[in-house]
Amino acid sequence: MFRSRGFSSSVRIGIMIYLLAKKKAFFMDMVSDLDITPGNLWSHLVKLQGEGYIEIKYV
């Protein structure tokens, strides 16, 4: 059975819940609202994007 590693982290689950509620968000707002470091958030976002769960757009 295939198991996605995208949700193997409680931080990633929290990010997905946040994004489901907001629909879209700015990076620094997420850092502040989720109370995690920019580097930690970025690594989780990249993993979620690699799994196809989110899209990162640069503005």
Beta strands, then each sheet from edge to edge (+ up, - down):
end
